[in-house]
Amino acid sequence: MARSTLQDHNPQYLRKPSAPGLWLRSAQPVVYVVVLLVVLAAAFGTKLRLRGVFACPASYGSTAYLSDCNGRSYGDYDHGAFWYGLEPEAQRAASNARVIVLGNSRTQFGFSSPVTVRWFEQRSIPFYLLGFSHYESVTFVTPILAKVQPHARAYVINADRFFAEWLSPTSHRIFYERDARARYDEKQFWQRPHKAMCSIAPLLCGRELAVYRNVANGTWFTSGVLPNDPSGVADGGASDVERWPRYIELAREFVDQLKVDRQCVVLTIVPTKDTKRVEAQAIADALGVSFIAPRVEGLTTFDGSHLDVKSAALWSAAFLDAAGPVLQRCAGSDAAADASSGARANQE
């Protein structure tokens, strides 16, 4: 009689999978999760490298922070650093400076030279360059000064449409977008690993243009590839003349808030390819303040807007030669400081 094969079809007699088979089946979800995490990590790392902070080289040194990185997903940090108080050492240095220089990115590049640093150091006058990129005006800088609480005895202001009612897209986001603080906190966080990793292994970082701010005096220096679109500088013609009365009104309001004698306020115009010298001169004349903007032959910009390193040194040297007596009288000695404080008290 043939043996029954019913047991061969009974589930309880089916052969159990071997140990390797069980492992493969149970491991499939784990493998999937691991692969997914690897892919996400790779995508995130690629974004950081190509579009984030790692697109820029790390050149912090011991006294600077990354002000701006041309990686598309990083961009500006400087505005938020001062608005939210993320760099307290920089804010203290600006507060304690005897001379503060205000303006836009042309101001920063024009005055960020060893000549400027040496001039103030030799006279023991603390100074701070408090210019911002994106052509910021008094609309953004006025509340920044309120946060800094400056003790300056003299101001140099680049009147390059500084006295205007204008918010750049960057400052507009700070003013009106609720998540702006979180984005700047994140940018601050990423500077630490950026500094550590790219200092050890520079090849991890790209060569996009990066701008760094010296915490002690506000000067800028760059790292990475600069634009290569040089041009000469020249004075432009008068433009938007119908708006000048409003610019003058805003300038008067701003200068009055500085609480220093107007003899200790110097307006200037940093040269560019279309320098608004006539406009700046008109504002200074209306306010009754000094206008010092030396003409120096042979200056060039590196990008059609900002002075290159050599030109910045030449121009800042000429400016300080001309403005030096005013700055020293207002900020260069305790006696002058007392006189300036007295004038400030009289204004109040």
C-alpha positions as a Python dict, from the first residue, in 0.01 Angstrom:
ca = {
    (1, 'M'): (0, 0, 0),
    (2, 'A'): (139, 340, -94),
    (3, 'R'): (242, 567, 184),
    (4, 'S'): (4, 854, 246),
    (5, 'T'): (134, 1192, 145),
    (6, 'L'): (-123, 1390, 338),
    (7, 'Q'): (142, 1501, 584),
    (8, 'D'): (338, 1657, 300),
    (9, 'H'): (53, 1904, 245),
    (10, 'N'): (-29, 1977, 607),
    (11, 'P'): (99, 2324, 708),
    (12, 'Q'): (226, 2193, 1037),
    (13, 'Y'): (459, 1960, 855),
    (14, 'L'): (591, 2223, 611),
    (15, 'R'): (962, 2272, 633),
    (16, 'K'): (1066, 2576, 834),
    (17, 'P'): (1295, 2831, 667),
    (18, 'S'): (1661, 2799, 744),
    (19, 'A'): (1830, 3048, 975),
    (20, 'P'): (1986, 3246, 685),
    (21, 'G'): (1646, 3281, 521),
    (22, 'L'): (1490, 3412, 840),
    (23, 'W'): (1773, 3665, 878),
    (24, 'L'): (1730, 3796, 525),
    (25, 'R'): (1357, 3840, 566),
    (26, 'S'): (1385, 4015, 902),
    (27, 'A'): (1675, 4230, 785),
    (28, 'Q'): (1498, 4372, 480),
    (29, 'P'): (1330, 4662, 668),
    (30, 'V'): (1657, 4744, 843),
    (31, 'V'): (1849, 4745, 516),
    (32, 'Y'): (1585, 4968, 362),
    (33, 'V'): (1610, 5217, 648),
    (34, 'V'): (1991, 5215, 637),
    (35, 'V'): (1996, 5273, 260),
    (36, 'L'): (1742, 5552, 297),
    (37, 'L'): (1947, 5719, 569),
    (38, 'V'): (2264, 5691, 361),
    (39, 'V'): (2090, 5847, 61),
    (40, 'L'): (1946, 6129, 271),
    (41, 'A'): (2282, 6191, 436),
    (42, 'A'): (2454, 6198, 98),
    (43, 'A'): (2194, 6440, -39),
    (44, 'F'): (2225, 6665, 266),
    (45, 'G'): (2605, 6657, 248),
    (46, 'T'): (2595, 6742, -122),
    (47, 'K'): (2365, 7035, -51),
    (48, 'L'): (2597, 7163, 222),
    (49, 'R'): (2898, 7126, -5),
    (50, 'L'): (2752, 7278, -319),
    (51, 'R'): (2497, 7527, -187),
    (52, 'G'): (2556, 7566, 186),
    (53, 'V'): (2838, 7690, 405),
    (54, 'F'): (3078, 7420, 282),
    (55, 'A'): (3072, 7582, -62),
    (56, 'C'): (3302, 7847, 88),
    (57, 'P'): (3656, 7817, 227),
    (58, 'A'): (3721, 7848, 599),
    (59, 'S'): (3945, 8146, 684),
    (60, 'Y'): (3821, 8244, 1028),
    (61, 'G'): (4155, 8278, 1200),
    (62, 'S'): (4108, 8356, 1568),
    (63, 'T'): (3921, 8687, 1545),
    (64, 'A'): (3659, 8666, 1271),
    (65, 'Y'): (3324, 8517, 1181),
    (66, 'L'): (3178, 8432, 843),
    (67, 'S'): (2982, 8738, 739),
    (68, 'D'): (2862, 8612, 402),
    (69, 'C'): (2905, 8297, 193),
    (70, 'N'): (2804, 8288, -171),
    (71, 'G'): (2661, 7939, -132),
    (72, 'R'): (2300, 7975, -245),
    (73, 'S'): (2153, 7826, 71),
    (74, 'Y'): (2373, 8023, 312),
    (75, 'G'): (2418, 8382, 198),
    (76, 'D'): (2413, 8652, 465),
    (77, 'Y'): (2489, 8598, 832),
    (78, 'D'): (2614, 8947, 923),
    (79, 'H'): (2278, 9122, 937),
    (80, 'G'): (2137, 8864, 1178),
    (81, 'A'): (2457, 8859, 1384),
    (82, 'F'): (2401, 9221, 1485),
    (83, 'W'): (2022, 9222, 1482),
    (84, 'Y'): (1990, 8920, 1712),
    (85, 'G'): (2310, 8974, 1911),
    (86, 'L'): (2463, 8646, 1793),
    (87, 'E'): (2819, 8785, 1804),
    (88, 'P'): (2842, 8964, 2141),
    (89, 'E'): (3216, 9032, 2111),
    (90, 'A'): (3160, 9219, 1784),
    (91, 'Q'): (2873, 9412, 1936),
    (92, 'R'): (3086, 9511, 2237),
    (93, 'A'): (3369, 9624, 2011),
    (94, 'A'): (3131, 9840, 1810),
    (95, 'S'): (2982, 9982, 2129),
    (96, 'N'): (3323, 10073, 2272),
    (97, 'A'): (3468, 10223, 1953),
    (98, 'R'): (3551, 10593, 1959),
    (99, 'V'): (3511, 10622, 1582),
    (100, 'I'): (3239, 10436, 1393),
    (101, 'V'): (3226, 10416, 1014),
    (102, 'L'): (2881, 10361, 864),
    (103, 'G'): (2765, 10273, 517),
    (104, 'N'): (2730, 9991, 266),
    (105, 'S'): (2959, 9721, 129),
    (106, 'R'): (3156, 9983, -66),
    (107, 'T'): (3233, 10139, 270),
    (108, 'Q'): (3357, 9808, 406),
    (109, 'F'): (3582, 9731, 112),
    (110, 'G'): (3704, 10090, 90),
    (111, 'F'): (3814, 10112, 453),
    (112, 'S'): (3915, 9750, 516),
    (113, 'S'): (4285, 9797, 460),
    (114, 'P'): (4600, 9760, 674),
    (115, 'V'): (4642, 10135, 631),
    (116, 'T'): (4320, 10201, 823),
    (117, 'V'): (4402, 9956, 1102),
    (118, 'R'): (4754, 10092, 1141),
    (119, 'W'): (4640, 10457, 1145),
    (120, 'F'): (4401, 10402, 1434),
    (121, 'E'): (4634, 10170, 1624),
    (122, 'Q'): (4919, 10421, 1610),
    (123, 'R'): (4690, 10680, 1769),
    (124, 'S'): (4532, 10440, 2019),
    (125, 'I'): (4184, 10517, 1888),
    (126, 'P'): (3943, 10220, 1889),
    (127, 'F'): (3739, 10219, 1569),
    (128, 'Y'): (3474, 10000, 1412),
    (129, 'L'): (3354, 9957, 1054),
    (130, 'L'): (2979, 9903, 1086),
    (131, 'G'): (2881, 9889, 721),
    (132, 'F'): (2651, 9623, 578),
    (133, 'S'): (2610, 9456, 243),
    (134, 'H'): (2301, 9488, 23),
    (135, 'Y'): (2313, 9870, 25),
    (136, 'E'): (2147, 9909, 362),
    (137, 'S'): (2026, 10254, 463),
    (138, 'V'): (1932, 10433, 784),
    (139, 'T'): (1614, 10224, 788),
    (140, 'F'): (1814, 9921, 897),
    (141, 'V'): (2114, 10088, 1061),
    (142, 'T'): (1916, 10311, 1301),
    (143, 'P'): (1773, 10016, 1500),
    (144, 'I'): (2112, 9843, 1478),
    (145, 'L'): (2273, 10139, 1655),
    (146, 'A'): (2002, 10122, 1921),
    (147, 'K'): (2100, 9762, 1983),
    (148, 'V'): (2474, 9836, 1982),
    (149, 'Q'): (2445, 10135, 2219),
    (150, 'P'): (2752, 10311, 2076),
    (151, 'H'): (2986, 10533, 2277),
    (152, 'A'): (3148, 10682, 1967),
    (153, 'R'): (3290, 11034, 1973),
    (154, 'A'): (3309, 11067, 1596),
    (155, 'Y'): (3130, 10917, 1297),
    (156, 'V'): (3231, 10873, 935),
    (157, 'I'): (2933, 10811, 706),
    (158, 'N'): (2949, 10704, 344),
    (159, 'A'): (2659, 10904, 199),
    (160, 'D'): (2607, 10659, -86),
    (161, 'R'): (2226, 10658, -72),
    (162, 'F'): (2267, 10579, 296),
    (163, 'F'): (2007, 10841, 390),
    (164, 'A'): (1714, 10669, 225),
    (165, 'E'): (1399, 10480, 318),
    (166, 'W'): (1493, 10138, 196),
    (167, 'L'): (1507, 9780, 315),
    (168, 'S'): (1704, 9524, 120),
    (169, 'P'): (1549, 9178, 70),
    (170, 'T'): (1782, 9056, 347),
    (171, 'S'): (1678, 9314, 606),
    (172, 'H'): (1315, 9284, 496),
    (173, 'R'): (1320, 8917, 592),
    (174, 'I'): (1462, 9004, 933),
    (175, 'F'): (1195, 9267, 988),
    (176, 'Y'): (894, 9067, 878),
    (177, 'E'): (953, 8689, 859),
    (178, 'R'): (886, 8494, 1179),
    (179, 'D'): (1138, 8220, 1111),
    (180, 'A'): (1426, 8459, 1036),
    (181, 'R'): (1582, 8414, 1381),
    (182, 'A'): (1580, 8036, 1347),
    (183, 'R'): (1756, 8058, 1011),
    (184, 'Y'): (2030, 8280, 1154),
    (185, 'D'): (2070, 8051, 1455),
    (186, 'E'): (2120, 7764, 1212),
    (187, 'K'): (2378, 7959, 1013),
    (188, 'Q'): (2566, 8037, 1333),
    (189, 'F'): (2560, 7667, 1429),
    (190, 'W'): (2712, 7554, 1099),
    (191, 'Q'): (3009, 7790, 1129),
    (192, 'R'): (3161, 7570, 1402),
    (193, 'P'): (3182, 7245, 1202),
    (194, 'H'): (3273, 7446, 893),
    (195, 'K'): (3572, 7600, 1072),
    (196, 'A'): (3681, 7272, 1228),
    (197, 'M'): (3640, 7040, 929),
    (198, 'C'): (3761, 7270, 653),
    (199, 'S'): (4064, 7383, 852),
    (200, 'I'): (4172, 7020, 884),
    (201, 'A'): (4070, 6911, 533),
    (202, 'P'): (4041, 7216, 304),
    (203, 'L'): (3938, 6999, 10),
    (204, 'L'): (3604, 6943, 184),
    (205, 'C'): (3517, 7305, 112),
    (206, 'G'): (3458, 7489, -213),
    (207, 'R'): (3596, 7818, -341),
    (208, 'E'): (3284, 8033, -352),
    (209, 'L'): (3343, 8390, -237),
    (210, 'A'): (3333, 8427, 141),
    (211, 'V'): (3349, 8751, 337),
    (212, 'Y'): (3471, 8751, 697),
    (213, 'R'): (3428, 9027, 957),
    (214, 'N'): (3702, 9093, 1209),
    (215, 'V'): (3533, 9094, 1548),
    (216, 'A'): (3767, 9354, 1697),
    (217, 'N'): (3728, 9635, 1443),
    (218, 'G'): (3465, 9530, 1187),
    (219, 'T'): (3701, 9520, 890),
    (220, 'W'): (3625, 9271, 616),
    (221, 'F'): (3852, 9027, 439),
    (222, 'T'): (3768, 8779, 169),
    (223, 'S'): (3848, 8419, 85),
    (224, 'G'): (3763, 8218, -223),
    (225, 'V'): (3728, 8339, -578),
    (226, 'L'): (3664, 8710, -623),
    (227, 'P'): (3471, 8839, -924),
    (228, 'N'): (3704, 8946, -1200),
    (229, 'D'): (3529, 9239, -1366),
    (230, 'P'): (3760, 9535, -1303),
    (231, 'S'): (3666, 9891, -1387),
    (232, 'G'): (3794, 10237, -1317),
    (233, 'V'): (3617, 10485, -1091),
    (234, 'A'): (3458, 10813, -1191),
    (235, 'D'): (3214, 11072, -1065),
    (236, 'G'): (2861, 11030, -1194),
    (237, 'G'): (2612, 11302, -1270),
    (238, 'A'): (2337, 11421, -1040),
    (239, 'S'): (2042, 11182, -1031),
    (240, 'D'): (1704, 11170, -856),
    (241, 'V'): (1750, 11534, -761),
    (242, 'E'): (1383, 11566, -673),
    (243, 'R'): (1445, 11321, -385),
    (244, 'W'): (1737, 11509, -235),
    (245, 'P'): (1523, 11717, 3),
    (246, 'R'): (1392, 11393, 157),
    (247, 'Y'): (1744, 11249, 176),
    (248, 'I'): (1856, 11565, 355),
    (249, 'E'): (1563, 11542, 596),
    (250, 'L'): (1648, 11180, 679),
    (251, 'A'): (2016, 11269, 717),
    (252, 'R'): (1935, 11549, 960),
    (253, 'E'): (1716, 11319, 1171),
    (254, 'F'): (1981, 11049, 1174),
    (255, 'V'): (2272, 11276, 1264),
    (256, 'D'): (2073, 11435, 1546),
    (257, 'Q'): (2027, 11089, 1698),
    (258, 'L'): (2402, 11029, 1710),
    (259, 'K'): (2440, 11271, 2002),
    (260, 'V'): (2780, 11402, 1901),
    (261, 'D'): (2876, 11750, 1793),
    (262, 'R'): (2827, 11791, 1418),
    (263, 'Q'): (3190, 11895, 1396),
    (264, 'C'): (3263, 11531, 1476),
    (265, 'V'): (3052, 11392, 1192),
    (266, 'V'): (3226, 11346, 858),
    (267, 'L'): (3041, 11257, 539),
    (268, 'T'): (3230, 11095, 256),
    (269, 'I'): (3169, 10901, -63),
    (270, 'V'): (3373, 10590, -140),
    (271, 'P'): (3465, 10593, -512),
    (272, 'T'): (3299, 10360, -758),
    (273, 'K'): (3236, 10363, -1131),
    (274, 'D'): (2943, 10605, -1091),
    (275, 'T'): (3025, 10795, -771),
    (276, 'K'): (2743, 11010, -629),
    (277, 'R'): (2982, 11285, -520),
    (278, 'V'): (2755, 11578, -605),
    (279, 'E'): (2467, 11432, -404),
    (280, 'A'): (2685, 11352, -102),
    (281, 'Q'): (2834, 11701, -109),
    (282, 'A'): (2486, 11857, -119),
    (283, 'I'): (2373, 11656, 186),
    (284, 'A'): (2685, 11752, 383),
    (285, 'D'): (2642, 12119, 296),
    (286, 'A'): (2276, 12113, 403),
    (287, 'L'): (2371, 11955, 737),
    (288, 'G'): (2669, 12180, 798),
    (289, 'V'): (2909, 11887, 846),
    (290, 'S'): (3246, 11814, 693),
    (291, 'F'): (3259, 11648, 352),
    (292, 'I'): (3589, 11472, 296),
    (293, 'A'): (3621, 11257, -15),
    (294, 'P'): (3968, 11281, -172),
    (295, 'R'): (4013, 11226, -543),
    (296, 'V'): (4285, 10969, -601),
    (297, 'E'): (4406, 10885, -950),
    (298, 'G'): (4423, 10532, -1082),
    (299, 'L'): (4170, 10362, -853),
    (300, 'T'): (3998, 10048, -977),
    (301, 'T'): (3723, 9814, -862),
    (302, 'F'): (3740, 9436, -876),
    (303, 'D'): (3376, 9394, -975),
    (304, 'G'): (3255, 9723, -1117),
    (305, 'S'): (3149, 9844, -772),
    (306, 'H'): (3395, 9779, -487),
    (307, 'L'): (3754, 9903, -463),
    (308, 'D'): (4020, 9636, -499),
    (309, 'V'): (4279, 9584, -225),
    (310, 'K'): (4542, 9817, -368),
    (311, 'S'): (4292, 10095, -441),
    (312, 'A'): (4135, 10063, -97),
    (313, 'A'): (4475, 10115, 63),
    (314, 'L'): (4545, 10422, -151),
    (315, 'W'): (4205, 10578, -96),
    (316, 'S'): (4179, 10509, 277),
    (317, 'A'): (4528, 10656, 326),
    (318, 'A'): (4425, 10973, 144),
    (319, 'F'): (4101, 10994, 341),
    (320, 'L'): (4273, 10954, 679),
    (321, 'D'): (4533, 11215, 585),
    (322, 'A'): (4250, 11461, 519),
    (323, 'A'): (4009, 11358, 796),
    (324, 'G'): (4274, 11279, 1055),
    (325, 'P'): (4269, 11619, 1228),
    (326, 'V'): (3892, 11596, 1280),
    (327, 'L'): (3903, 11239, 1408),
    (328, 'Q'): (4194, 11309, 1642),
    (329, 'R'): (4036, 11624, 1778),
    (330, 'C'): (3709, 11444, 1851),
    (331, 'A'): (3831, 11101, 1957),
    (332, 'G'): (4205, 11105, 1998),
    (333, 'S'): (4255, 11221, 2356),
    (334, 'D'): (4077, 11233, 2688),
    (335, 'A'): (4060, 11610, 2672),
    (336, 'A'): (3892, 11597, 2333),
    (337, 'A'): (3665, 11323, 2458),
    (338, 'D'): (3556, 11541, 2748),
    (339, 'A'): (3483, 11826, 2511),
    (340, 'S'): (3283, 11599, 2283),
    (341, 'S'): (3090, 11460, 2581),
    (342, 'G'): (3011, 11813, 2692),
    (343, 'A'): (2878, 11900, 2349),
    (344, 'R'): (2670, 11583, 2355),
    (345, 'A'): (2524, 11676, 2692),
    (346, 'N'): (2436, 12023, 2564),
    (347, 'Q'): (2251, 11870, 2270),
    (348, 'E'): (2047, 11656, 2507),
}
